[in-house]
């Protein structure tokens, strides 16, 4: 996943949902793809510039993919992208990442009384 494209899509979804109401917070859950929450939060802030999402607090819930080494049978979470390439226990490169990749805009909060002028 390209992080900036992902951030653009998340902001677009929040803007569609909020209409003209300023968004005060956004919560996003990303499953099955290792992400740096800090980098994603910064990308969301950049993507939100000039929109009703600008200035919103961002909460990223990241759930890394589950990986199994076919060589030694070890199961682990790929909290670092390098773990998708080799087993941390035996160094084997025959690893299998399972589970679907998913990005969910879990929640947005906004003030329905105030509207931003176009």
Secondary structure, DSSP 8 states (H G I E B T S, - for coil): --HHHHHHHHHHHHHHHHTTS-EEEEEEEEESS---HHHHHHHHHHHHTTSTTTT-EEEEEEE--EEEETTT--EEE-SSGGGGTS-TTT--S-EEEES--EEEEEEEEE-SS-----
